Amino acid sequence: MTEPERGIVLGGSWAGMLTARMLSRHMRHVTVVERDVFPAEPRLRKGTPQARHSHILWSGGARIVEEFLPGTLDRLADAGARRIVFQRDAVTLGPHGWQHRFPSRQFGIMCGRALLDWVVREETLSTGSIDVRQHTEAVQLLGEPERITGVRVRDTTSGAETTLRADLVVDATGRGSRLANWLADLGLPPLEEDVVDAGMAYCSRLYQAPPGATDGFPPVNIAADPHSGEPGRFGAVYPQEGGRWIVTLAGTRGAKLPSREADFVPYARTLRDPLVADLIEGAEPLSDVMVSRFGANRRLYPERLDAWPEGLLVLGDALAVFNPIYGHGMSAAARGVAALDEQLAKPGPHPAREAQRAISERVDDPWIMAASKDIEYVDCHVRVTDPRLTGGAADRHQFSAFIDTRALRSPAVSAVMTDVASLSVSPAELSTSRFLALMSRDELRPELAAPPLSAEELALVNLGARAPATTAATPHGLAATADSVSSARPVSEEGHPS
């Protein structure tokens, strides 16, 4: 790319709007092309079916949003979003046990996806410097295999087609991207693709929360144990604006996810702990059961093409999608936008291939975290070229389980793990000598035998006292010695710790 003056963003959802705002800092003209019509209030759109399920904006993405759109987090809070400090403000049953509610440096924003999209869109368009073409879809990239010069678009109401010229076209159309067809029309080879598909499916339902619960009761996550030999089953209760809960149940291939209202609570009873079912059994449902089956991890590798066309970039879900259970989609998209911002801020020419490589690098961490976890589930379908997901996987899974188990009871280890989970710190930190030394010396709290909920919290949701939360028992393999840490550390093909 030369110094671009005119940019087109295909797609006006989360990634598209954030991209448009960023491009407006570098270009004179920015146009967003969107098939839907934007609602005038926080409301679900037909083009974002995944918005009907629970969402979290991790702090790694939230800080990027705040950089591009100052005041957005305050506006979300004013509209009813809740800021959750992990793990202090959450109750989590992970694959290896209950998590102590330790404080950390990281947080998450919990509210409806419609509110998140609406606030970011309103903040983005408030400057008046971005043109929006609604009821419009991209049908063809213009230019040659070496350089894209614009896009042909169609009015979805009239069918009329027009041409939009640009120095840069960014595909942010999400899971339904037609990039593969557009590249084929230009005579370019297909992009390499990795897929890790555990068959994850989701169903969600809105409930009226007890008075004060959306502010005073912690969100709940019940995860599956991938080593049980059974399909994974998950459940979550997240606070939403307006005094509501959104309850999402999920399952991997073979879990027989409920699609009827009568089966919703019984499925929640099949989770590893009945807390989710207990919370909603007497609560008032506010919606039907909403089902989606889009939980595969999929990643494209445009940077691997021998020749990537100038003037074209792809980011967000059009580039990589992750199992939504980990909550990384929005933050990963924000990381890609930040990477492009850094490239455009550099003096001189901005080669598209270099910019695309930088964007792709920012999705690498969430890709590995999601794919390496899902690959452990029974009957997971895997088609990958990434060597980190093939050779030596057993050693890596053993090391990961060791760290996860220790983080349940160690404040310092938990803090670093939360840094990684929030996409604020690279997972490479977990292989440093600094972190391994930390695991050897940090104190271990007693193992939790029940959800770490106070009597006041239980009373808030009309639940009686449970069994004592702590026990003096120590999980197997948690001897706090340097030898135990060293022996659990994965070894690379060269024989060095990885």
VEXDREN-2710 file (C-alpha; in Angstrom, 1 decimal):
% VEXDREN-2710
k/r/px/py/pz
1/MET/0.0/0.0/0.0
2/THR/1.1/3.5/-0.7
3/GLU/-0.1/6.3/1.7
4/PRO/-3.8/5.4/1.6
5/GLU/-6.5/8.2/1.5
6/ARG/-9.7/6.3/0.9
7/GLY/-10.7/3.1/2.8
8/ILE/-13.6/0.7/2.6
9/VAL/-14.7/-1.5/5.4
10/LEU/-16.9/-4.5/4.5
11/GLY/-19.1/-5.3/7.5
12/GLY/-20.4/-2.9/10.1
13/SER/-20.5/-5.1/13.2
14/TRP/-18.0/-5.1/16.1
15/ALA/-14.8/-5.5/14.1
16/GLY/-16.0/-3.4/11.2
17/MET/-16.9/-0.4/13.3
18/LEU/-13.7/-0.5/15.3
19/THR/-11.7/-0.8/12.0
20/ALA/-13.6/2.2/10.5
21/ARG/-12.8/4.3/13.6
22/MET/-9.1/3.4/13.4
23/LEU/-8.9/4.0/9.6
24/SER/-10.4/7.5/10.1
25/ARG/-7.3/8.4/12.1
26/HIS/-5.2/7.8/9.0
27/MET/-7.4/8.4/5.9
28/ARG/-9.6/11.3/4.6
29/HIS/-12.5/9.1/3.5
30/VAL/-13.8/5.9/5.1
31/THR/-16.9/4.0/4.0
32/VAL/-18.6/1.1/5.8
33/VAL/-20.6/-1.3/3.7
34/GLU/-23.3/-3.2/5.6
35/ARG/-26.0/-5.6/4.5
36/ASP/-28.3/-4.9/7.5
37/VAL/-29.9/-1.7/8.7
38/PHE/-28.5/-0.4/12.0
39/PRO/-31.2/-0.2/14.8
40/ALA/-31.6/3.1/16.6
41/GLU/-31.3/1.4/20.0
42/PRO/-29.5/-1.6/21.5
43/ARG/-31.3/-4.3/19.6
44/LEU/-30.3/-7.7/18.0
45/ARG/-29.7/-7.7/14.3
46/LYS/-30.5/-10.5/11.8
47/GLY/-26.9/-10.5/10.7
48/THR/-25.4/-11.3/14.1
49/PRO/-27.0/-14.5/15.2
50/GLN/-24.2/-15.2/17.7
51/ALA/-25.3/-12.1/19.6
52/ARG/-28.1/-14.1/21.2
53/HIS/-25.7/-15.8/23.6
54/SER/-23.5/-14.7/26.5
55/HIS/-20.5/-12.4/25.7
56/ILE/-17.6/-11.0/27.5
57/LEU/-15.2/-8.3/26.5
58/TRP/-11.9/-9.1/28.1
59/SER/-9.7/-6.3/29.3
60/GLY/-7.1/-7.1/26.6
61/GLY/-9.7/-6.0/24.0
62/ALA/-11.5/-3.4/26.2
63/ARG/-8.3/-1.3/26.6
64/ILE/-7.9/-1.2/22.8
65/VAL/-11.5/-0.1/22.4
66/GLU/-11.0/2.6/25.0
67/GLU/-7.9/3.8/23.2
68/PHE/-9.8/4.3/19.9
69/LEU/-13.0/5.4/21.5
70/PRO/-12.3/7.1/24.8
71/GLY/-15.2/7.0/27.2
72/THR/-16.8/3.8/25.8
73/LEU/-16.3/1.8/28.9
74/ASP/-18.0/4.5/31.0
75/ARG/-20.9/4.7/28.6
76/LEU/-21.3/0.9/28.8
77/ALA/-21.3/1.0/32.6
78/ASP/-23.9/3.8/32.5
79/ALA/-26.1/1.6/30.3
80/GLY/-26.0/-1.2/32.8
81/ALA/-22.9/-3.2/31.8
82/ARG/-21.0/-4.8/34.7
83/ARG/-17.2/-4.7/35.1
84/ILE/-16.0/-8.0/36.5
85/VAL/-12.5/-8.3/38.1
86/PHE/-11.2/-11.9/37.6
87/GLN/-11.2/-14.1/39.5
88/ARG/-12.4/-11.9/42.5
89/ASP/-15.9/-11.3/41.1
90/ALA/-16.6/-14.6/39.5
91/VAL/-17.4/-18.2/40.5
92/THR/-15.7/-20.8/38.2
93/LEU/-15.5/-24.5/38.1
94/GLY/-12.7/-25.4/35.8
95/PRO/-11.7/-28.8/34.4
96/HIS/-9.6/-29.4/37.5
97/GLY/-11.8/-27.9/40.3
98/TRP/-13.2/-24.8/41.8
99/GLN/-11.2/-21.5/41.4
100/HIS/-10.4/-19.4/44.4
101/ARG/-11.7/-15.9/44.0
102/PHE/-8.3/-14.1/43.8
103/PRO/-8.0/-10.5/42.7
104/SER/-6.1/-9.7/39.5
105/ARG/-5.0/-7.0/37.2
106/GLN/-7.6/-8.0/34.6
107/PHE/-11.3/-7.5/34.1
108/GLY/-14.2/-8.3/31.7
109/ILE/-17.2/-6.3/30.6
110/MET/-20.5/-8.3/30.7
111/CYS/-23.6/-7.1/29.0
112/GLY/-25.7/-7.9/26.0
113/ARG/-23.9/-8.1/22.6
114/ALA/-26.5/-5.7/21.2
115/LEU/-25.5/-3.1/23.8
116/LEU/-21.8/-3.6/23.1
117/ASP/-22.3/-3.2/19.3
118/TRP/-24.6/-0.2/19.7
119/VAL/-22.3/1.8/22.0
120/VAL/-19.2/1.1/19.8
121/ARG/-21.2/2.0/16.7
122/GLU/-22.6/5.2/18.2
123/GLU/-19.2/6.3/19.4
124/THR/-17.6/5.5/16.0
125/LEU/-20.2/7.3/13.9
126/SER/-20.5/10.3/16.2
127/THR/-17.6/12.1/14.6
128/GLY/-19.5/12.3/11.3
129/SER/-16.3/11.5/9.3
130/ILE/-17.4/7.9/8.3
131/ASP/-19.8/7.2/5.5
132/VAL/-22.2/4.2/6.0
133/ARG/-23.9/2.3/3.2
134/GLN/-26.6/0.2/4.7
135/HIS/-28.7/-2.3/2.8
136/THR/-25.6/-2.8/0.7
137/GLU/-23.5/-5.9/0.1
138/ALA/-20.1/-6.5/-1.5
139/VAL/-20.3/-8.7/-4.6
140/GLN/-16.9/-8.4/-6.2
141/LEU/-13.4/-7.1/-5.5
142/LEU/-12.1/-4.7/-8.2
143/GLY/-8.6/-4.7/-9.6
144/GLU/-6.0/-7.3/-10.4
145/PRO/-4.3/-10.1/-8.5
146/GLU/-1.5/-7.7/-7.6
147/ARG/-3.7/-4.8/-6.4
148/ILE/-7.3/-4.3/-5.3
149/THR/-8.7/-0.9/-6.3
150/GLY/-12.2/-1.1/-4.8
151/VAL/-15.3/-3.1/-4.6
152/ARG/-18.5/-3.6/-6.5
153/VAL/-21.6/-3.4/-4.3
154/ARG/-25.3/-4.2/-4.6
155/ASP/-28.2/-2.5/-3.0
156/THR/-30.1/-5.3/-1.3
157/THR/-33.4/-3.5/-1.8
158/SER/-33.3/-2.4/-5.4
159/GLY/-30.6/-4.8/-6.7
160/ALA/-28.7/-1.8/-8.3
161/GLU/-25.0/-2.3/-8.4
162/THR/-22.4/0.5/-8.1
163/THR/-18.6/0.7/-7.9
164/LEU/-16.7/2.1/-4.9
165/ARG/-13.0/3.0/-5.4
166/ALA/-10.5/2.7/-2.6
167/ASP/-6.8/2.5/-1.7
168/LEU/-7.6/-0.1/0.9
169/VAL/-10.5/-2.6/1.3
170/VAL/-10.8/-4.4/4.7
171/ASP/-12.9/-7.6/4.9
172/ALA/-14.6/-7.6/8.3
173/THR/-17.7/-9.4/7.2
174/GLY/-17.3/-12.2/9.8
175/ARG/-18.1/-15.9/9.5
176/GLY/-20.0/-15.4/6.3
177/SER/-17.1/-13.8/4.4
178/ARG/-17.0/-14.5/0.7
179/LEU/-13.2/-13.9/0.6
180/ALA/-12.5/-17.3/-0.8
181/ASN/-14.8/-16.7/-3.8
182/TRP/-13.4/-13.2/-4.4
183/LEU/-9.8/-14.4/-4.4
184/ALA/-10.8/-17.3/-6.8
185/ASP/-12.4/-14.7/-9.2
186/LEU/-9.0/-12.9/-9.2
187/GLY/-7.2/-16.1/-10.1
188/LEU/-5.5/-16.4/-6.7
189/PRO/-5.0/-19.8/-5.1
190/PRO/-7.1/-20.8/-2.1
191/LEU/-6.0/-19.8/1.4
192/GLU/-4.6/-22.4/3.7
193/GLU/-7.1/-23.2/6.6
194/ASP/-6.9/-24.9/9.9
195/VAL/-10.0/-26.3/11.6
196/VAL/-10.5/-27.7/15.1
197/ASP/-14.1/-28.6/15.6
198/ALA/-15.3/-30.2/18.8
199/GLY/-18.9/-29.9/17.6
200/MET/-19.6/-27.2/20.2
201/ALA/-23.2/-25.9/20.1
202/TYR/-25.0/-23.4/22.3
203/CYS/-28.4/-22.6/23.7
204/SER/-29.3/-19.5/25.7
205/ARG/-32.2/-18.0/27.5
206/LEU/-32.8/-14.7/29.3
207/TYR/-34.1/-14.7/32.9
208/GLN/-35.3/-12.1/35.3
209/ALA/-32.6/-12.1/38.0
210/PRO/-33.6/-11.7/41.7
211/PRO/-33.5/-8.1/42.8
212/GLY/-29.9/-6.9/43.2
213/ALA/-28.4/-10.1/41.8
214/THR/-27.0/-8.6/38.6
215/ASP/-24.8/-6.2/40.7
216/GLY/-24.3/-8.3/43.8
217/PHE/-24.1/-11.9/42.7
218/PRO/-21.0/-13.1/40.8
219/PRO/-21.2/-14.5/37.3
220/VAL/-21.0/-18.3/37.2
221/ASN/-19.0/-20.6/34.8
222/ILE/-19.2/-24.4/34.9
223/ALA/-16.7/-25.9/32.5
224/ALA/-16.4/-29.5/31.3
225/ASP/-13.6/-31.9/32.0
226/PRO/-12.2/-32.9/28.6
227/HIS/-10.5/-36.0/30.0
228/SER/-13.7/-37.6/31.2
229/GLY/-14.2/-39.5/28.0
230/GLU/-17.7/-38.0/27.7
231/PRO/-19.0/-35.1/25.6
232/GLY/-18.2/-31.8/27.3
233/ARG/-21.1/-29.9/28.9
234/PHE/-20.9/-26.2/30.0
235/GLY/-23.1/-23.7/31.7
236/ALA/-22.8/-20.0/32.5
237/VAL/-24.9/-17.4/34.2
238/TYR/-23.9/-13.8/33.2
239/PRO/-25.4/-10.5/34.4
240/GLN/-27.0/-8.3/31.8
241/GLU/-28.3/-4.8/31.7
242/GLY/-31.9/-4.3/32.9
243/GLY/-31.7/-6.7/35.9
244/ARG/-31.5/-9.8/33.7
245/TRP/-29.4/-12.9/33.5
246/ILE/-28.4/-14.6/30.3
247/VAL/-27.9/-18.3/30.8
248/THR/-25.9/-20.2/28.2
249/LEU/-25.6/-23.9/28.1
250/ALA/-23.2/-25.6/25.7
251/GLY/-22.0/-29.0/24.7
252/THR/-19.5/-30.7/22.5
253/ARG/-20.3/-33.3/19.8
254/GLY/-22.7/-35.9/21.3
255/ALA/-23.9/-33.8/24.3
256/LYS/-27.5/-33.6/23.1
257/LEU/-28.0/-29.9/23.7
258/PRO/-31.6/-29.0/24.6
259/SER/-33.7/-27.1/22.1
260/ARG/-37.0/-27.1/24.0
261/GLU/-37.8/-25.0/27.1
262/ALA/-38.8/-28.1/29.1
263/ASP/-35.3/-29.6/28.6
264/PHE/-33.3/-26.4/29.6
265/VAL/-33.1/-26.9/33.3
266/PRO/-32.7/-30.7/33.2
267/TYR/-29.7/-30.2/30.9
268/ALA/-28.2/-27.8/33.4
269/ARG/-28.6/-30.5/36.0
270/THR/-26.2/-32.7/34.0
271/LEU/-23.3/-30.3/34.5
272/ARG/-20.5/-31.1/36.9
273/ASP/-22.2/-29.0/39.6
274/PRO/-25.9/-28.1/40.0
275/LEU/-25.3/-24.4/40.7
276/VAL/-26.6/-23.1/37.3
277/ALA/-29.7/-25.2/37.6
278/ASP/-30.3/-24.1/41.2
279/LEU/-30.1/-20.5/40.1
280/ILE/-32.6/-20.6/37.3
281/GLU/-35.0/-23.3/38.5
282/GLY/-37.2/-20.7/40.2
283/ALA/-36.3/-17.7/38.1
284/GLU/-38.7/-16.2/35.5
285/PRO/-37.7/-16.9/31.9
286/LEU/-37.9/-13.8/29.6
287/SER/-37.2/-15.5/26.3
288/ASP/-37.4/-18.7/24.3
289/VAL/-34.5/-21.0/24.0
290/MET/-32.1/-19.7/21.4
291/VAL/-29.9/-22.4/19.8
292/SER/-26.7/-21.9/17.6
293/ARG/-24.2/-24.4/16.2
294/PHE/-21.2/-22.4/15.3
295/GLY/-18.5/-23.4/17.8
296/ALA/-15.7/-24.6/15.5
297/ASN/-12.3/-22.9/15.6
298/ARG/-11.3/-21.9/12.1
299/ARG/-8.3/-19.9/10.9
300/LEU/-7.2/-18.7/7.5
301/TYR/-3.5/-18.0/6.6
302/PRO/-3.5/-15.2/3.9
303/GLU/0.0/-14.3/4.9
304/ARG/1.2/-17.6/3.5
305/LEU/0.3/-16.7/-0.1
306/ASP/3.3/-16.1/-2.3
307/ALA/1.8/-12.9/-3.4
308/TRP/-0.9/-11.1/-1.4
309/PRO/-2.7/-8.3/-3.3
310/GLU/-2.0/-4.7/-2.3
311/GLY/-5.0/-2.8/-1.1
312/LEU/-6.7/-5.8/0.6
313/LEU/-6.7/-6.9/4.2
314/VAL/-8.9/-9.3/6.3
315/LEU/-9.5/-9.3/10.0
316/GLY/-11.9/-10.3/12.8
317/ASP/-14.1/-13.4/12.3
318/ALA/-13.4/-13.3/8.6
319/LEU/-9.8/-14.2/9.4
320/ALA/-10.2/-16.4/12.5
321/VAL/-13.1/-17.6/14.6
322/PHE/-12.8/-19.3/18.0
323/ASN/-15.0/-21.4/20.1
324/PRO/-17.1/-18.7/21.8
325/ILE/-16.9/-20.5/25.2
326/TYR/-13.5/-18.7/25.8
327/GLY/-14.9/-15.2/25.1
328/HIS/-12.0/-14.2/22.9
329/GLY/-13.6/-13.2/19.6
330/MET/-14.2/-9.5/20.2
331/SER/-10.8/-9.0/21.9
332/ALA/-9.0/-10.9/19.1
333/ALA/-10.7/-8.6/16.6
334/ALA/-9.6/-5.5/18.5
335/ARG/-6.0/-6.8/18.6
336/GLY/-6.1/-7.1/14.8
337/VAL/-7.3/-3.6/14.5
338/ALA/-4.6/-2.3/16.8
339/ALA/-2.0/-4.2/14.7
340/LEU/-3.2/-2.5/11.6
341/ASP/-3.2/0.9/13.3
342/GLU/0.5/0.3/14.2
343/GLN/1.3/-0.5/10.6
344/LEU/-0.4/2.6/9.2
345/ALA/1.3/4.8/11.7
346/LYS/4.7/3.9/10.4
347/PRO/6.3/6.4/8.0
348/GLY/6.6/5.5/4.3
349/PRO/4.8/2.8/2.3
350/HIS/2.7/0.2/4.1
351/PRO/2.9/-3.2/2.2
352/ALA/-0.4/-5.1/2.5
353/ARG/1.4/-8.4/3.1
354/GLU/3.3/-7.0/6.0
355/ALA/0.2/-5.5/7.5
356/GLN/-1.7/-8.7/7.0
357/ARG/1.1/-10.7/8.7
358/ALA/0.9/-8.3/11.7
359/ILE/-2.8/-8.7/12.0
360/SER/-2.5/-12.5/11.7
361/GLU/0.1/-12.6/14.5
362/ARG/-2.4/-11.0/16.9
363/VAL/-4.8/-13.8/16.5
364/ASP/-2.2/-16.4/17.2
365/ASP/-2.5/-16.4/20.9
366/PRO/-6.3/-16.9/21.1
367/TRP/-6.1/-19.4/18.3
368/ILE/-3.7/-21.7/20.2
369/MET/-5.5/-21.3/23.5
370/ALA/-8.9/-22.3/22.0
371/ALA/-7.7/-24.9/19.6
372/SER/-5.4/-26.7/22.0
373/LYS/-8.2/-27.0/24.6
374/ASP/-10.9/-28.1/22.2
375/ILE/-8.6/-30.7/20.6
376/GLU/-8.8/-32.7/23.9
377/TYR/-12.5/-33.3/23.7
378/VAL/-13.8/-36.7/22.5
379/ASP/-14.7/-36.9/18.8
380/CYS/-13.1/-33.6/18.0
381/HIS/-12.6/-33.2/14.2
382/VAL/-9.2/-31.8/13.5
383/ARG/-7.7/-30.6/10.2
384/VAL/-4.6/-28.6/11.0
385/THR/-1.1/-27.9/9.8
386/ASP/0.0/-26.0/12.9
387/PRO/2.7/-28.2/14.5
388/ARG/1.8/-26.9/17.9
389/LEU/-1.5/-28.8/17.7
390/THR/0.0/-32.0/16.5
391/GLY/3.4/-33.3/17.6
392/GLY/4.1/-33.4/21.3
393/ALA/0.5/-32.5/22.2
394/ALA/0.4/-34.9/25.1
395/ASP/3.3/-33.2/26.9
396/ARG/1.8/-29.8/26.4
397/HIS/-1.6/-30.9/27.7
398/GLN/0.0/-32.3/30.8
399/PHE/1.9/-29.1/31.4
400/SER/-1.2/-27.0/30.8
401/ALA/-3.2/-29.2/33.3
402/PHE/-0.5/-28.7/35.8
403/ILE/-0.6/-24.9/35.6
404/ASP/-4.4/-24.8/35.5
405/THR/-4.6/-26.9/38.6
406/ARG/-2.1/-24.8/40.5
407/ALA/-3.8/-21.5/39.5
408/LEU/-6.9/-22.7/41.3
409/ARG/-5.1/-22.3/44.6
410/SER/-2.2/-19.9/44.0
411/PRO/-2.9/-16.1/44.0
412/ALA/0.2/-15.3/42.0
413/VAL/-0.2/-18.1/39.4
414/SER/-3.8/-17.3/39.0
415/ALA/-3.0/-13.6/38.3
416/VAL/-0.6/-14.6/35.5
417/MET/-3.1/-17.1/34.1
418/THR/-5.7/-14.3/34.1
419/ASP/-3.3/-12.0/32.3
420/VAL/-3.0/-14.6/29.6
421/ALA/-6.8/-15.5/29.4
422/SER/-7.6/-11.8/29.0
423/LEU/-5.3/-11.5/26.1
424/SER/-3.2/-9.0/28.0
425/VAL/-0.1/-11.1/28.2
426/SER/1.3/-13.7/25.7
427/PRO/1.0/-17.4/26.7
428/ALA/4.7/-17.5/26.2
429/GLU/5.0/-16.0/29.7
430/LEU/3.9/-19.4/31.0
431/SER/7.2/-20.9/29.8
432/THR/9.5/-18.4/31.3
433/SER/11.9/-19.2/34.1
434/ARG/10.2/-16.3/36.0
435/PHE/6.9/-17.9/35.9
436/LEU/8.2/-21.4/36.7
437/ALA/10.0/-20.0/39.7
438/LEU/6.8/-18.3/40.8
439/MET/5.0/-21.6/40.7
440/SER/7.6/-23.2/42.9
441/ARG/7.4/-20.6/45.7
442/ASP/3.9/-19.2/45.8
443/GLU/1.6/-20.2/48.6
444/LEU/-1.2/-22.7/48.0
445/ARG/-4.7/-22.1/49.5
446/PRO/-6.8/-25.0/50.6
447/GLU/-8.6/-26.9/47.8
448/LEU/-12.2/-25.8/47.3
449/ALA/-14.8/-28.5/47.6
450/ALA/-17.8/-26.3/46.7
451/PRO/-18.6/-23.0/45.0
452/PRO/-16.9/-20.1/46.8
453/LEU/-20.0/-18.1/47.6
454/SER/-20.7/-16.1/50.8
455/ALA/-23.8/-16.5/52.8
456/GLU/-24.9/-13.0/51.7
457/GLU/-24.5/-13.9/48.1
458/LEU/-26.5/-17.2/48.5
459/ALA/-29.3/-15.3/50.3
460/LEU/-29.4/-12.7/47.4
461/VAL/-30.4/-15.5/45.0
462/ASN/-32.6/-17.4/47.5
463/LEU/-30.3/-20.3/47.9
464/GLY/-29.6/-22.0/51.2
465/ALA/-26.2/-22.7/52.7
466/ARG/-24.1/-25.2/50.9
467/ALA/-21.3/-27.6/52.1
468/PRO/-18.1/-25.9/53.4
469/ALA/-16.2/-24.5/50.5
470/THR/-12.7/-25.5/51.6
471/THR/-10.9/-28.7/52.5
472/ALA/-7.4/-29.4/53.5
473/ALA/-7.0/-32.1/50.8
474/THR/-4.2/-31.5/48.3
475/PRO/-4.8/-32.6/44.6
476/HIS/-2.4/-35.2/43.2
477/GLY/0.7/-33.8/41.6
478/LEU/0.8/-30.4/43.4
479/ALA/3.9/-30.8/45.5
480/ALA/5.3/-27.3/45.7
481/THR/8.8/-28.1/44.7
482/ALA/11.1/-26.9/41.9
483/ASP/11.5/-30.5/40.8
484/SER/7.8/-31.0/40.2
485/VAL/7.6/-27.8/38.1
486/SER/10.6/-28.8/36.1
487/SER/9.3/-32.3/35.4
488/ALA/5.9/-31.0/34.2
489/ARG/7.4/-28.5/31.8
490/PRO/7.0/-29.5/28.1
491/VAL/10.1/-30.3/26.1
492/SER/10.6/-29.1/22.5
493/GLU/11.8/-31.3/19.7
494/GLU/15.4/-29.9/20.4
495/GLY/15.2/-31.2/24.0
496/HIS/14.9/-27.7/25.5
497/PRO/12.0/-26.5/27.6
498/SER/9.5/-24.8/25.3
END
